[in-house]
Amino acid sequence: MYLKVHRTPAGDEVVAVCDSDLLDTRLHHGEIEIHVSESFYGKNPATEEEVRDALRYAGNINLIGERAVAVAIGMGLIESTGCIRIGSVPHAQIIRL
């Protein structure tokens, strides 16, 4: 998986995680298109433990891919019904208030 933590000027974080095989691809579903870009999801591979550590306290999370979404489901952050599919690829956004 690839992991990137974006920090906003206000001090908030957005954690972005994608499956390794999805980086630099474009996913389509009807009129929806998502570019799984290195600029958003990063270029450094992350272990599952590193992903869990980043997700544990993140307030804003963006996940794409079977493995990335499965980590969040396994942590109890989301349920599979809380995901959409872009083509056949699961995608989830989590915002904690």
C-alpha positions in Angstrom: 0.0 0.0 0.0 1.0 3.6 -0.4 0.3 6.2 2.4 0.6 9.9 2.5 -0.4 12.3 5.3 -1.5 15.7 4.2 -1.3 18.5 6.8 -3.5 21.6 6.5 -2.5 25.1 7.7 -5.0 24.7 10.5 -3.1 21.6 11.8 -5.6 19.0 10.5 -4.5 15.8 8.8 -5.8 14.0 5.8 -4.6 10.4 5.6 -4.6 8.9 2.1 -4.1 5.2 1.4 -4.2 3.2 -1.8 -3.4 -0.3 -2.8 0.0 -0.6 -4.5 -1.4 -1.9 -7.8 -3.7 1.1 -8.1 -1.1 3.9 -8.0 -1.1 6.0 -11.2 -4.2 4.4 -12.6 -7.5 5.9 -13.5 -10.7 4.2 -12.3 -14.1 4.8 -14.1 -17.7 4.1 -13.1 -20.2 5.8 -15.3 -19.3 9.5 -15.3 -17.1 9.2 -12.2 -13.4 9.1 -12.8 -10.7 9.0 -10.1 -7.0 9.3 -10.8 -5.1 7.4 -8.1 -2.2 9.8 -8.2 1.2 9.8 -6.5 0.7 13.4 -5.6 -2.3 12.5 -3.4 -1.5 8.9 -2.2 2.3 9.2 -2.0 5.2 7.3 -3.5 6.5 5.6 -0.4 5.3 2.0 0.3 3.8 1.5 3.7 3.3 -1.7 5.7 -0.1 -2.7 7.1 1.1 -1.7 10.6 2.2 1.8 9.4 -1.2 2.2 7.8 -3.0 1.2 11.0 -0.9 3.6 13.0 -1.8 6.5 10.6 -5.5 5.6 10.6 -5.8 5.1 14.4 -6.3 8.8 15.2 -6.8 10.4 11.8 -9.7 12.8 11.5 -10.0 12.6 7.7 -9.3 9.4 5.8 -9.4 8.6 2.1 -9.0 4.9 1.1 -9.0 3.2 -2.2 -8.5 -0.5 -3.0 -9.4 -3.9 -1.5 -6.4 -4.0 0.9 -6.6 -0.4 2.1 -10.3 -0.6 2.8 -9.9 -4.0 4.5 -7.5 -2.5 7.0 -10.1 0.1 8.0 -12.8 -2.5 8.2 -10.6 -4.7 10.4 -10.0 -1.8 12.7 -13.7 -1.2 13.1 -13.5 2.3 11.5 -16.1 1.5 8.8 -18.3 -1.4 7.6 -18.2 -2.7 4.0 -21.7 -1.2 3.5 -20.1 2.2 4.1 -18.0 1.9 0.9 -18.8 2.7 -2.7 -17.3 1.0 -5.7 -15.6 2.7 -8.5 -15.8 0.0 -11.2 -14.9 -3.0 -9.0 -12.6 -1.1 -6.6 -13.8 -0.2 -3.1 -13.4 3.4 -2.0 -14.2 5.0 1.4 -13.9 8.3 3.0 -14.0 8.7 6.8 -14.4 11.9 8.6 -14.4 12.0 12.4 -15.9 14.9 14.2 
